[in-house]
Amino acid sequence: MTDLKRRSLVATLAATPFAVPLLTRAQSLDPPSKFKQVSSRERIRQRYFPNLVLTDHDGRKLKFYDDLVKDKIVIFNMFYAQCEGICSPITRNLVNFQKLLGDRVGKDIFMYSFTLKPKEDAVAAMKHYAHMHKVKPGWLFLTGSVDDMETVRRKLGFVDPDPEVDKDKSNHIGVLKYGNEPLERWGGCPGMSSPEWIAEMLSWVDWPRNSTTTKETSAKAKANGGGK
Amino acid sequence: MAYISKRNLRKEKEKQTAANNRRELIAAGFKRRDLLKMGLLTSAGMLIPKKGLSARPLNTRGSFDDDEPNSPGTTPFQDLMPRLTVLQQVPLASLNPQPTQQPQPQFGEARTVAHQAFVDFPPQRYYEMSEQAGTALMAPQGELPPQTIWGFNGITPGPLIVERYGVLGHPQDGSILLRLRNNLPADNGGFGLPSVTEHLHNGHTPLESDGFPCFFMERGQFYDHHYPNVYAGVKSTHQAQGGDIKEALHTLWYHDHRIDHTAENTYKGLAGAYILFNEFDTGNENTGFKLPSFGDGQNPLTSFDIYMVFNDKVFDSVTGLLKFDLFNTDGILGDKFLVNGKIQPVLHVSPRRYRFRWLNTGPSRFYQHFLLGPNNSTKSFWQISTDGNLLERPVQVNSARISVAERVDVIVDFTNDAGKTFYIENRLEQQDGRGPTGNVLGAGQGTKILKIMVDGPPVTDNSVNPALIPPGTYFYGFPTTTDQERITRTFRFERGNGQWQVNGQLVGPCSAPPRFAIKRNTVEKWIFQNNSGGWQHPIHMHFEEFQTLTLNGNPPSSTGLITRGRKDVLRLEHNMEAKVFFRFRDFVGRFPIHCHNVVHEDHAMMVLGVIDDVGDNKTQP
């Protein structure tokens, strides 16, 4: 990135109603080599995990990457509290899944449900939803500004290429995404897969066996204040 | 389309620079509303419109957060198209431990089922490959950094396996054993799961060797695949003849089939080609069907049978490295088009006939290949096969449509074209993972993928001229489809709440009992339905092939000879219903049927069944 001063950029921008004149400017700022050496883990962070501030069902403000994703095994899905259709069975399914994983949820494995309706799903509504389903620690319901939640949804691929279908929120409910952030292993599966099957899929991205990574990473996750 | 003509190079550069600008603007603390105020961003869009990298839709709310620029520009038609490296046999003595019928977990073999055909068809020849990381240059020197790929023997496409059936009556002579080792690294460089299972696509293979998605091997393990290379019917309907010659297969391929992770692993390079000759399709243009000679597969003066592996990829605009959209569930489209591992290469040919074997390894794009000639002319050619199977005779066509995993063999006659230049041009419009729009672009409007220059020296051509073949069957002819079926089953491919489903159900778990059971040595008729509104699916069945009985209620003869061909991938187009005929013969075991848009496949569009000696009566498994 450049250390371009905001003021000089404004001047450049103001003089140019279109992007094209900007090109010369940007090109001259490029390093001599055409490509930058950035680690794949860092590129994944840049592409998928903007460090937006989200709010969990206990009202805590958490940064999407720093607090929620970094160094952890994570499971993502979408929900909204008033969802009549498939949300409840999927949430119930995930409750059973959480039970199956036992105390690893909240240690090195974290579950995140992002609201599709941030205007409706304030902290209280999410807290009520979490209590109603008896979810345990380590599984957070998350809300934020309309723009931020839309960004998270799109970044994580809960989208349909048909804009009309995409408008129907229920079309983003059915899928889970999961992965191991430091190991850069990611996948996705239907939310109604059996808890045992989801656990098996998650085991494919788990820490290598007999490795000390698990302990180290969970310790680090705790130190980072990763949601409990 | 996103190919790079000179005109597009400029556009490409603009997009890339615009993306760099955006990053700078973000870094400089600008908000979207600042840009709006400055007139740099419209409320509906962004600086530069996005063009299909993946199936992700445009953000209708105008946020630029999603936007990723296209791949960096590359200069087309600089690199030579590589010929696939032919895999060499290894002596049995070099295999340690020696292969056995029973699995050898004590030595790290991942296989859990004994080879069922090891005694009937003992292996005659041996091969060994290591699945490992390697380095590949995909663009002209200096235009993209060296790519870290995963490949069979560290190359992509993997080595070409060239094998032969035993002559009729001697089926055991075709039998081989391939040992695969998983030497993949734990560090995947951003995508890929180092846990693999290899599928010989189109093979009539005992199912413990077929690459069942749940039969994977972990790092450090090996897996012995026994490929008898026999014609279907060898242990049932055509035992006396040593198999039904009408079931001969010639153009196959192999690829990773790891459940839930096939898309990223094949995209990362784990795919290769496999061909089978016999006493009819001999590889020698002086004998049998007299198809253009294979030679040694390398020498341009003697090798006129060329395998071409097509795929499309995206490269990160910042690092220049292969990029895989980790959270995509719809389908991934690349904006760089590769043939045998090189982006838009060049092939030099002599003025004579060639056999090209075209394979599309995906992940999600469908192609319709034309031969673009001088002055936007279109050169016709002869299609001789569908998937691994020869048609009854060559059919003259102007194009061939190839969805993921499909293969088409063609004869192109360059005899009178000395000095001319042609391009393999994909004219099928596709904008997202849903499948092609159905729009076929005009000559010169599509994507030029391979440049073919007819500037090689004149060489003798003893291959058959398809134009002079008298009417009637020239190759094997098709097996009959009049046998009585034991059962008719229906498979509905659909989408619900963003999940892919077959008959309303999801795949898995691996440990679950099979969804349905086919009785060995029986005939079944299957109905494939596409209800998934707007989507197309290349449907693939392992182990056996089908013949199409009806497409949307019409017999395939009404749409020409090609749709009657035997196939193992059915292009299930919008709202299509197809009825197909299967014979399940000779071997038993677990198999999948699935969508071969590998992104759909990885997201549960799969059914895991079994072939046994009992069968079941589920009509909608």
Contacts between the chains, C-beta under 8 A, distances in Angstrom:
chain1	res1	chain2	res2	distance
A	1	B	23	6.7
A	1	B	24	6.8
A	1	B	27	4.4
A	2	B	24	5.5
A	2	B	27	7.1
A	4	B	24	5.9
A	4	B	27	7.7
A	4	B	28	5.6
A	5	B	28	7.8
A	6	B	28	5.2
A	6	B	29	6.1
A	6	B	30	7.8
A	9	B	24	7.5
A	9	B	25	7.3
A	9	B	28	5.4
A	9	B	30	7.8
A	10	B	38	8.0
A	13	B	38	5.1
A	13	B	40	6.3
A	14	B	38	6.7
A	17	B	39	5.3
A	17	B	40	7.9
A	18	B	40	7.7
A	19	B	14	7.8
A	19	B	18	5.4
A	19	B	21	6.5
A	19	B	40	6.4
A	19	B	47	4.5
A	19	B	48	6.7
A	20	B	14	6.9
A	22	B	17	7.5
A	22	B	18	7.8
A	22	B	21	5.1
A	23	B	13	7.8
A	23	B	14	6.5
A	23	B	17	4.4
A	23	B	18	7.6
A	23	B	21	7.6
A	26	B	17	5.2
A	26	B	20	4.9
A	26	B	21	5.1
A	26	B	24	6.5
A	27	B	17	6.4
A	29	B	24	7.5
A	30	B	20	7.2
A	34	B	72	7.1
A	34	B	320	6.9
A	35	B	72	7.6
A	35	B	145	5.8
A	35	B	318	6.9
A	35	B	319	5.5
A	35	B	320	3.9
A	36	B	318	5.3
A	36	B	319	6.2
A	37	B	319	7.0
A	38	B	318	5.9
A	38	B	319	5.5
A	40	B	189	5.0
A	40	B	190	3.1
A	40	B	191	7.9
A	40	B	319	7.9
A	40	B	321	7.4
A	41	B	190	7.3
A	43	B	190	6.7
A	43	B	316	6.2
A	43	B	318	6.7
A	43	B	319	6.3
A	44	B	190	6.1
A	44	B	326	7.0
A	47	B	68	7.1
A	48	B	326	6.8
A	48	B	327	6.6
A	50	B	65	6.5
A	85	B	497	7.7
A	86	B	497	5.0
A	147	B	61	7.8
A	147	B	63	6.8
A	150	B	59	7.9
A	150	B	61	6.2
A	150	B	63	6.7
A	151	B	63	6.2
A	151	B	65	4.7
A	151	B	66	7.9
A	154	B	56	7.3
A	154	B	59	6.0
A	154	B	63	7.5
A	154	B	65	6.9
A	154	B	66	5.0
A	155	B	65	6.9
A	155	B	66	7.1
A	155	B	327	7.4
A	156	B	327	5.1
A	157	B	56	7.0
A	157	B	325	7.4
A	157	B	326	7.8
A	157	B	327	3.1
A	157	B	328	5.4
A	157	B	329	6.1
A	158	B	498	7.0
A	159	B	56	6.1
A	159	B	57	5.8
A	159	B	330	7.8
A	160	B	57	7.0
A	160	B	330	7.4
A	160	B	498	6.8
A	161	B	55	5.3
A	161	B	56	7.4
A	161	B	57	4.5
A	161	B	330	5.6
A	161	B	432	4.2
A	161	B	433	6.6
A	161	B	434	5.8
A	162	B	57	7.5
A	162	B	434	7.5
A	162	B	534	6.0
A	163	B	57	6.4
A	163	B	60	5.7
A	166	B	57	6.3
A	166	B	60	7.8
A	170	B	497	5.9
A	171	B	497	6.1
A	171	B	498	5.0
A	172	B	497	8.0
A	172	B	498	5.8
A	173	B	497	5.2
A	173	B	498	7.0
A	174	B	496	6.6
A	174	B	497	3.0
A	174	B	498	4.4
A	174	B	499	3.9
A	175	B	329	6.0
A	175	B	497	7.8
A	175	B	498	4.9
A	175	B	499	5.9
A	175	B	603	7.2
A	177	B	327	5.5
A	179	B	326	7.5
A	183	B	186	7.9
A	183	B	188	7.6
A	184	B	188	5.7
A	184	B	189	7.5
A	184	B	190	5.3
A	184	B	191	7.0
A	185	B	188	6.6
A	185	B	193	6.1
A	186	B	191	7.3
A	186	B	326	4.4
A	186	B	327	7.1
A	187	B	193	7.9
A	187	B	260	5.5
A	187	B	261	6.6
A	187	B	602	7.5
A	188	B	327	6.8
A	188	B	329	5.7
A	188	B	602	7.5
A	188	B	603	5.8
A	189	B	260	6.7
A	189	B	603	6.9
A	189	B	604	6.6
A	190	B	499	4.1
A	190	B	500	7.7
A	190	B	501	7.9
A	190	B	506	4.7
A	190	B	603	7.2
A	190	B	604	5.1
A	191	B	497	7.9
A	191	B	499	7.3
A	192	B	499	7.2
A	192	B	506	6.4
A	193	B	506	5.7
A	193	B	508	6.3
A	193	B	509	7.6
A	193	B	604	7.4
A	194	B	508	7.7
A	194	B	509	6.2
A	196	B	509	6.0
A	196	B	511	7.6
A	197	B	508	4.8
A	197	B	509	3.6
A	197	B	512	7.9
A	200	B	509	5.7
A	200	B	510	7.0
A	200	B	511	7.6
A	201	B	260	6.1
A	204	B	193	6.3
A	204	B	195	6.4
A	204	B	260	7.5
A	204	B	261	7.4
A	205	B	193	7.7
A	208	B	186	6.4
